[in-house]
Amino acid sequence: MSAPPRVCVIGAGSSGIATAKVLLERGIPFDCFELSDRIGGNWVWGNRNGVSAAYRSLHINTSRERMAFSDFPMPAELPDFPRHDQVAAYFDAYADHFGLREHITFRTGVQHVAPLPGGGFDVALSTGETRRYEAVCVANGHHWDPRWPEPAFPGADSTAIEQIHSHRYTDESQLVGKRVVVVGMGNSAMDIAVDASYHAAATHLSARRGAHIIPKYVFGRPYDQIAGSERIPGWIRWPLARLLLRSVTGRMTRYGLPAPDHKFAQAHPTMSSRVLDRLAHGAIHPKPNIARLDRSEVVFTDGSRATADLVVYCTGYRISFPFFDTGFLDPGEDNEVRLYQRVFHPRVPGLYFIGLVQPLGAIMPIAERQSELIADHLQGTYALPGRLAMLAEIAKHRQAVAKRYVAARRHTVQVDFDDYMRELSRERRRGAKRCAPESRAAMRAVSRTSA
Ligand SMILES: NC(=O)C1=CN([C@@H]2O[C@H](COP(=O)(O)OP(=O)(O)OC[C@H]3O[C@@H](n4cnc5c(N)ncnc54)[C@H](OP(=O)(O)O)[C@@H]3O)[C@@H](O)[C@H]2O)C=CC1
């Protein structure tokens, strides 16, 4: 067997550490580079890397049991929906338990990745050094490059109202005593509107589209533990969940919110028990989309106005790869990246992506399973299909996403957690069959040792 390829892992957030752990376990040599002085990425509030989107009140909205890595349960004494520092501490414990730290180079950014004509990559680091690798695993996250409203609302450049993106929101001191308009109906908007409802002088929640807001508990259990299983197909899971949620929350219009223009599970889930409470208490005023910004007033599309000191745009994030040349895999305005099985670049062998999905569920177990597939590929026990078959799968997936989800830039990397997890396992078996017989024997040996 030839020597395993040397691998570069970009980022030591939740996805990067999953990859590092699998590569280490498989004996595949790698270097992991992390911009910050610690692991945890987005889950580290005030991360010195300067790009974490975390805020003081952040709690994960996937339950403890559903977000944990498969072989490292979250401590039972943690709450069902842990706070950011508890999640970050869990990642620290994972890195320590599996001995990952010595393989991570901290305070070192990857500045440029150049695929080489004959295969492999030159990776330029912030230290000035360039290293050559046979494979690159991209785990730089996709919730750090703020997407502002496009185009900007009329008057945005001349108003006296302060405007920030949710990415710059760190704690409630930014809201105290202000009249605040929170824009968006995603999870950032819910959390920030709730914070504002306790600390601001007035809170308006502006939605251009309604959302089915999911409470964290349904019938006394974390909502994602009801019908959340790879064994339950989507056509059973979602109608069941729809029914349960409707019976728990009732119609969104009951809270003064717009009726969603789509069915439940046709958009990335918005989860918040607290926002429904605060709306019910009259502490948050629902509003339609912004029409324009005047000097000190926000004018909404229904003609109503609100005097405001601060607008917080919770309008999501762009997928960005600052280390690739412009034009190479540029997600562009469509925010789209075309990858086989959401992991493999169909034209550049050895270029892998981990966690570049937005699941209806947690990313950590997905990152782990994607990493197993990558490790199989690096060890020759998983083979990709031909390029045409890969492009066909990508096209089919894009069609399925377009059919299933509301057309929005935030849905381009959307996957159903359980269905995608099942698909990754199936793909692993399909890829093993595509391998030569001796590689299949190696695959069986790997399965036996990891069982
Ligand atoms: N507690 C947790 O675990 C948290 C998790 N997150 C996660 O982070 C990710 C990012 O979430 P978030 O920051 O909320 O971003 P999202 O992309 O999920 O949501 C963006 C929201 O802004 C709206 N929007 C976008 N552009 C405009 C515009 N020009 N005018 C008006 N509205 C606009 C979108 O509407 P439309 O639907 O029409 O596009 C959508 O409601 C998600 O995966 C989320 O689940 C975020 C916060 C907390």
The ligand as a MOL file (V3000), in Angstrom:
LIG
                    3D

  0  0  0     0  0            999 V3000
M  V30 BEGIN CTAB
M  V30 COUNTS 48 52 0 0 0
M  V30 BEGIN ATOM
M  V30 1 N -29.2760 29.2550 18.6850 0
M  V30 2 C -28.7010 28.8200 17.5830 0
M  V30 3 O -28.2850 27.6620 17.4910 0
M  V30 4 C -28.5710 29.7670 16.4520 0
M  V30 5 C -28.2770 29.2820 15.2180 0
M  V30 6 N -28.1530 30.1370 14.1630 0
M  V30 7 C -27.8790 29.5360 12.8550 0
M  V30 8 O -26.9970 30.3770 12.1320 0
M  V30 9 C -27.3820 30.4010 10.7670 0
M  V30 10 C -27.6490 31.8350 10.3270 0
M  V30 11 O -28.8630 32.2880 10.9590 0
M  V30 12 P -29.3760 33.7860 10.7510 0
M  V30 13 O -28.2730 34.7050 11.0870 0
M  V30 14 O -30.6460 33.9030 11.4670 0
M  V30 15 O -29.5820 33.9200 9.1800 0
M  V30 16 P -30.6020 33.1420 8.1990 0
M  V30 17 O -29.9550 33.1600 6.8640 0
M  V30 18 O -31.0220 31.8560 8.7530 0
M  V30 19 O -31.8950 34.0920 8.1550 0
M  V30 20 C -31.8670 35.3220 7.4770 0
M  V30 21 C -33.2190 35.9860 7.6080 0
M  V30 22 O -33.1380 37.2900 7.0450 0
M  V30 23 C -34.1240 37.4200 6.0220 0
M  V30 24 N -33.5750 38.3070 5.0040 0
M  V30 25 C -32.4990 38.0940 4.2170 0
M  V30 26 N -32.3010 39.1430 3.3980 0
M  V30 27 C -33.2860 40.0280 3.6820 0
M  V30 28 C -33.6230 41.3010 3.1700 0
M  V30 29 N -32.9160 41.8830 2.1890 0
M  V30 30 N -34.7030 41.9290 3.6800 0
M  V30 31 C -35.4270 41.3740 4.6670 0
M  V30 32 N -35.1690 40.1630 5.1890 0
M  V30 33 C -34.0950 39.5000 4.7110 0
M  V30 34 C -34.3610 36.0180 5.5230 0
M  V30 35 O -35.6110 35.9430 4.8750 0
M  V30 36 P -35.9430 34.8700 3.6800 0
M  V30 37 O -36.3750 33.6310 4.3580 0
M  V30 38 O -37.0270 35.5380 2.9390 0
M  V30 39 O -34.6750 34.7150 2.8970 0
M  V30 40 C -34.3330 35.2570 6.8660 0
M  V30 41 O -35.5320 35.4180 7.5610 0
M  V30 42 C -28.5770 29.4660 10.6440 0
M  V30 43 O -28.1090 28.1870 10.3240 0
M  V30 44 C -29.1480 29.4460 12.0380 0
M  V30 45 O -29.8920 28.2890 12.3480 0
M  V30 46 C -28.3040 31.4810 14.2880 0
M  V30 47 C -28.5920 32.0130 15.5240 0
M  V30 48 C -28.7800 31.2100 16.6990 0
M  V30 END ATOM
M  V30 BEGIN BOND
M  V30 1 1 1 2
M  V30 2 2 2 3
M  V30 3 1 2 4
M  V30 4 2 4 5
M  V30 5 1 4 48
M  V30 6 1 5 6
M  V30 7 1 6 7
M  V30 8 1 6 46
M  V30 9 1 7 8
M  V30 10 1 7 44
M  V30 11 1 8 9
M  V30 12 1 9 10
M  V30 13 1 9 42
M  V30 14 1 10 11
M  V30 15 1 11 12
M  V30 16 2 12 13
M  V30 17 1 12 14
M  V30 18 1 12 15
M  V30 19 1 15 16
M  V30 20 2 16 17
M  V30 21 1 16 18
M  V30 22 1 16 19
M  V30 23 1 19 20
M  V30 24 1 20 21
M  V30 25 1 21 22
M  V30 26 1 21 40
M  V30 27 1 22 23
M  V30 28 1 23 24
M  V30 29 1 23 34
M  V30 30 1 24 25
M  V30 31 1 24 33
M  V30 32 2 25 26
M  V30 33 1 26 27
M  V30 34 1 27 28
M  V30 35 2 27 33
M  V30 36 1 28 29
M  V30 37 2 28 30
M  V30 38 1 30 31
M  V30 39 2 31 32
M  V30 40 1 32 33
M  V30 41 1 34 35
M  V30 42 1 34 40
M  V30 43 1 35 36
M  V30 44 2 36 37
M  V30 45 1 36 38
M  V30 46 1 36 39
M  V30 47 1 40 41
M  V30 48 1 42 43
M  V30 49 1 42 44
M  V30 50 1 44 45
M  V30 51 2 46 47
M  V30 52 1 47 48
M  V30 END BOND
M  V30 END CTAB
M  END
